[in-house]
């Protein structure tokens, strides 16, 4: 619950535009990272020796 309270505090302390920018950057970074990892796993699947369906 401490994290939720901290997030609520941050929402209240940031103005809307700044909050939107921060959230947008987080989403973009997470999407890029996920895409990168998926591509890496797909390309290096035989090297890793892991079936992609188990991850």
trRosetta pair geometry for C-beta under 8 A, 3 or more apart (Angstrom, degrees):
i j d omega theta_ij theta_ji phi_ij phi_ji
1 4 5.4 -52 -154 37 46 114
1 5 6.2 47 149 -20 73 104
2 5 5.7 -54 -148 38 32 111
2 6 6.2 35 152 -21 65 106
3 6 5.6 -55 -149 36 31 113
3 7 6.3 33 152 -20 65 105
4 7 5.6 -53 -148 35 31 112
4 8 6.4 34 151 -20 64 103
5 8 5.6 -50 -148 34 33 113
5 9 6.4 36 151 -21 64 104
6 9 5.6 -53 -152 34 32 114
6 10 6.5 32 151 -19 64 104
7 10 5.6 -54 -149 36 33 112
7 11 6.5 38 151 -23 65 102
8 11 5.6 -50 -150 31 33 114
8 12 6.5 26 154 -14 64 106
9 12 5.9 -60 -151 39 31 107
9 13 6.1 20 156 -14 68 114
10 13 5.8 -61 -138 42 30 105
10 14 6.0 15 166 -9 68 112
10 19 7.9 133 139 -113 86 101
11 14 6.6 -66 -142 42 22 98
11 19 6.4 60 -132 -124 60 143
14 18 4.7 -129 -170 90 103 113
14 19 4.3 130 112 -64 128 91
14 22 7.0 -62 -152 9 164 140
15 18 5.2 82 59 15 77 106
15 19 6.9 -149 91 -9 34 94
16 19 5.7 -62 -146 38 28 112
16 20 6.2 28 159 -21 66 107
17 20 5.8 -55 -150 34 29 112
17 21 6.5 29 153 -19 63 106
18 21 5.7 -55 -152 35 32 113
18 22 6.4 31 153 -18 66 106
19 22 5.8 -55 -148 37 31 110
19 23 6.2 25 156 -14 66 109
20 23 5.9 -58 -145 41 28 108
20 24 6.0 32 155 -23 64 110
21 24 5.7 -56 -145 36 27 113
21 25 6.4 27 157 -18 63 106
22 25 6.0 -56 -151 35 28 109
22 26 6.5 27 152 -19 63 107
23 26 5.7 -55 -149 35 33 113
23 27 6.3 31 155 -18 67 106
24 27 5.9 -56 -147 37 30 109
24 28 6.2 28 156 -18 65 109
25 28 5.7 -56 -144 39 30 111
25 29 6.1 29 158 -18 66 108
26 29 5.9 -56 -146 38 27 109
26 30 6.2 24 157 -17 64 109
27 30 5.8 -58 -146 38 28 109
27 31 6.2 28 156 -20 65 108
28 31 5.8 -56 -146 36 28 111
28 32 6.3 26 156 -17 64 107
29 32 5.8 -56 -146 38 29 109
29 33 6.1 27 156 -18 65 109
30 33 5.7 -56 -145 38 29 111
30 34 6.2 31 156 -20 64 107
31 34 5.8 -54 -146 37 28 111
31 35 6.3 28 155 -18 63 108
32 35 5.8 -57 -148 38 29 111
32 36 6.2 31 154 -21 65 108
33 36 5.6 -54 -147 36 30 113
33 37 6.3 28 156 -17 65 106
34 37 5.9 -56 -147 37 29 109
34 38 6.2 28 155 -18 65 108
35 38 5.8 -56 -145 38 29 111
35 39 6.2 27 156 -17 64 109
36 39 5.9 -59 -149 38 27 110
36 40 6.2 28 154 -20 64 109
37 40 5.6 -54 -145 37 30 113
37 41 6.2 28 157 -18 65 106
38 41 5.9 -55 -146 38 28 109
38 42 6.2 27 155 -18 64 109
39 42 5.7 -56 -145 38 29 110
39 43 6.0 21 159 -13 66 112
40 43 6.0 -61 -142 42 25 104
40 44 5.7 -13 171 15 65 118
41 44 6.5 -70 -127 56 20 86
41 45 6.2 56 160 -79 60 78
41 48 6.9 -34 -139 11 67 158
41 50 7.5 -60 -155 79 100 117
41 52 6.0 119 141 -115 114 96
41 55 6.7 -87 -155 31 155 168
42 45 6.0 -15 -153 -39 24 112
42 52 6.7 34 -93 -99 64 144
44 47 4.3 -55 -170 47 82 120
44 48 5.4 81 126 -24 93 99
45 48 6.1 -60 -144 40 26 104
45 50 6.8 -109 -152 67 66 67
45 51 7.8 44 -168 -122 110 27
45 52 5.8 -47 -117 -51 126 101
46 49 7.2 29 -178 -73 33 50
50 54 6.5 -119 -180 61 90 115
50 55 6.5 67 146 -53 128 110
51 54 4.9 80 77 -1 95 107
51 55 8.0 -169 96 -15 56 84
52 55 6.1 -55 -162 22 44 112
